[in-house]
């Protein structure tokens, strides 16, 4: 299945969602190909950092632009991260997608942008767009703030989109894990963020093998951190420590295909 993670508006967390979904699928034993069509290549950078840090499984990302990217024939799942800076690749990705996943942050500007995106999809697929699924990303964590529920209601009213109830809250662990080349469930396996992400992933791809994922998480805890950090990671979620590995330099050039010349 080809899933395109897309939105006309930047800053909605597309690359972070793509990265976490790809690692989750790999941890479930699925053959995954991740493709980065955004000229910023944020997804490719995170994958390169993961390789540099020696984290398994490595995520190899095809990066560039259509038609230069390679689609391996043995992939069970293909996940494509697209950005509007390369509009032609954006359009071509939509044309080949089996479905489109649209992360939306809870703001009026994002709702307007999503409405325009639905119209964009219809225009560029001859009125026959693929299944389009949306969810709230970076939801407010305070129950006294109603912007998230209001945004969800607005999305639910948009024709051409299917809103799923699973949400990812605006939690720093999503940023912290991504900046270390880790999925959120690898950095803080017992956190609320991991629970939210797992619910989202299972809503999109079906129930995962949680016992297998638990073994993967346990292995990472035992091999990636020192004993003191291992104890911290085994503690309750609110006491989890963020282990601070800092990359000296990225190895992007070693695994990322050159972008197509303009």
N, C-alpha and C positions, 0 to 999 in steps of 0.2 A: 504494500500500500504506500502511496506517495502522499505525505501530509505536508502541506505548505503552511508555515507560520508567517502570517502577514498582517499588515495594517498600513494604511496610508500615513499614519502619524508615527513619528519617531518617539522613542522614550517609553514604549509600552512594555518593554521586557521581552521582546521576541527572542533575542539571542540567548538570554538566560533560560527561558522556557525550552527552547530547542535543545540546548546543551543538557539540561537535566533530563528531558525525555529520552534523549539518545543514550545517556549513561544508564538510565533506568532500564531501558529495553535491552541493552547489552548485559546488564546484571541479571536479567531474566533469561539469558541464553539466546536472545534473538540476534540474527545477523542484521546489522544496522549500517546504513550509509547516511552520513550527515553531509549536507551541501550548503556552503555559505556563498550566497549570491549578492550579499551586501558588500559594496566596495570598502566599507570600514573594516570588514573581516574580523569582527569581534569574536564570533564563534570560533573561527580558525585560530585566533590568538589564545583563547582559553584552552583549546585542544592541544596546542603546541606547548603551553605551560604544563599541562597534565603529563605530556610525554617527557618533558624536561625533568619533572619531579619524580618520574618513575612510577606513576600511579597506574594500576591495572584495574579494569581493562583500558588500554589506550583507545582514544577516539580519533580515528583518522578522518579528516575533513577534506572534501573536495571543495576548493575555493576558486572563484573566478567569475566567469560570465558565460551565458549561453553563446555559442554551442560548444565551448571549450571544455566544460566540465564533463567528467566521466561518470556514467551510471553503471556500477557493477551489476552484472546479471544475477548474482547469487544473493542479493540483499532481500531479506524478508520485509524490511521496513526502510523507507527512504524519508528522511526529514529534511526539509529545505527551509533555510532562513533567508528571507528576501528583504531588501530595502528599496525605497523609491528612488535612491540616487541612480540606480541602473534600471530605468523604467522598462526597457526592452526585455531584460532578463526577468523582471517582475511579471510582465505580461505572459511570457512564455512559461514561467513556472505555474501560473494559474491555469494555463491551457492543459498542462499535463497532470494536474493535481487530481487525486481521487477525492480529497477533501481539503478544506482550508480551515485552519485554526486561527481565530482572531482574539488575541489578548487585548483587553480594554481596561484602562485605568479609570477610576471613578471620577470623571470630571465632565463638565458640559462640553468642553472643547473636544474631548475624546468621543463623546456620543455623536457630535456633529461629524467628526472625521469618519467614524464608523458608518454613519448613514451614507456619506459620500463613497465610502469603500464598497458598500453593497451595490450602489449604482455603477461604480467602476467595474465590478465583477460582471454585472449583467452586460455592460457594453462590450467588454473584452472577451466574452465567451458566447457571443451571439445569442444572448438571452437564455443560455442554458448553463449556468454556473454549477460547479461541483457542490457537494454538501458543504455548508459553511457553518462552523460551530464557534460560538463565542463564550467567553467566561471573563469574570472580573479578576484582574491581576492588580496587585498592590492595594488590596482592599484595606479600608480603615480598620484598625484593631480596637478602637474604642466603640463601645455600643451606643455612646451618646451622639456619635456622628452618623448621620443618616445618608450621607452622599453615596455610599456604596449601594444601599438598598434602592435609592432613587435611580442610580445609574443602571442597576440590574433591571428595574421595571421599564426603563426607557429602551434597553436592549431587547427585552422580551417583546416589546411592541413593534420592533423593526421587522418588516417582511424580509424573507430570504435568509434569516439567521436563526439558528437554534441555540438558545441560551441553555447552558448546563449550570446546575446549582453550585458545583464545586468552585471554590475561590482560593486564590493565593493571597495571603495578607502581606501588608507592607512591613516585612521583617528584615532586619539587617543581615541575617544569616544567608539570605539569597545572594546578596551582594558579596559578602565575605567569602562564601564558598566558591562562587564563580571566579573571584579574583585569585583564588588559589588553585584553580583547575580542578575543583571538586564539585560533585553534585551535593545538593543540600543534605541528602540522606547519608552521605559519606562523612560530612563534617560534623553534623549534629543528628545522629540517627534516632535519638529519642525525643526530638523537639516537636513542638506543635507544627512548625514549618514542614518538617518531614511528613507528618501525618496529613497535612493539607495537600502536599505535593503527591503523595501516594494515592490519595483519593482522586485527584485530578487524573493522574496517569492511568489508573484503573478504569476511570470513566471513559477514557479515550481508547484504551487498548485491551480492556478486559482485565479480570483479576490476575494479579501476578503471583508468582510463587514466593510467598513471604518468607518461608523457611530458607529458600535459596538466597533471598536478599539479606536475611539476617546473617547467614554464613559469610556472605561477601562483606558485609559491614564489620563483622567480627574479625575477619582476616585483615581488613584495612586498619582497624584499630591496633592489631598486634604487630603490623609490619611498618606502619607509616609514622608512628609516634613513639616517643620515649616512655619509660614506665610511668613517670609522673603525669604525663598527658594522657596515658592510657587510663589511669584511674579517674581523671577528670571526665573523659569521654564515657566512662561507665556510670557516672553519677547521674542524678535526675537532670532533666532538660534544663532547668533554670540554673544549674551549676556547671553546665558544659563549658569547657574552655575552648577558645579559638586558638588553634596552634598556628604560630606565626611564621610560616615559611615564606621567604621572600625570594623571588626569582632574580638571578643576576642578569640574565638576558634570555630572550625568547629564541626558540629554534623554529620560528615560523617558516623560514625559507626551506627547511629540510623536509617539511611535509605538505606545504601548501603549494598548489600549482600556481604558476604566474597568472595574474589577472589578464584578461584580454585587453589588447591595446585599444585605446579609444579610436 
